[in-house]
Amino acid sequence: MISTEKIRLMTQAASYEAKQERRDAFARRYYKQDYVDKEGLKARVFATIFFLMFWGYRAVEIFYIEHANLLTYDYTGLVIRILVEYILLLIVVTAIVGVVHSRRFDKAKARLDEYYDVLDQIDSYQ
């Protein structure tokens, strides 16, 4: 005999598999901290690349467009400014990525746990 409850659960499981399973696959492959660290590392690498591009453009602007005197320019002040801005950028990027990806992982893990609960309920029907 066909059980409507089992059909409803199977439909729920199939819907999850079709829509969310690929998006939530990282929650099965990683522990939370490993996932957040991996995403944080990627974000810091991209932030570093864009920071270097910005300061490369800024150096061209300072020395060629503004015609700064290369012999009397305050290089130590420039280096200190660049390092402080870089450290602040990394702190901000790390904090934002940590919060965003931690929440993303928690939501994916909750959906995955729901999916496994549905599969357990389906398995319990005989």
ABEGO torsion letter per residue (X at the ends): XBBAAAAAAAAAAAAAAAAAAAAAAAAAABBAAAAAAAAAAAAAAAAAAAAAAAAAAAAAAAAAAAGBBAAABBAAAAAAAAAAAAAAAAAAAAAAAAAAAAAAAAAAAAAAAAAAAAAAAAAABX
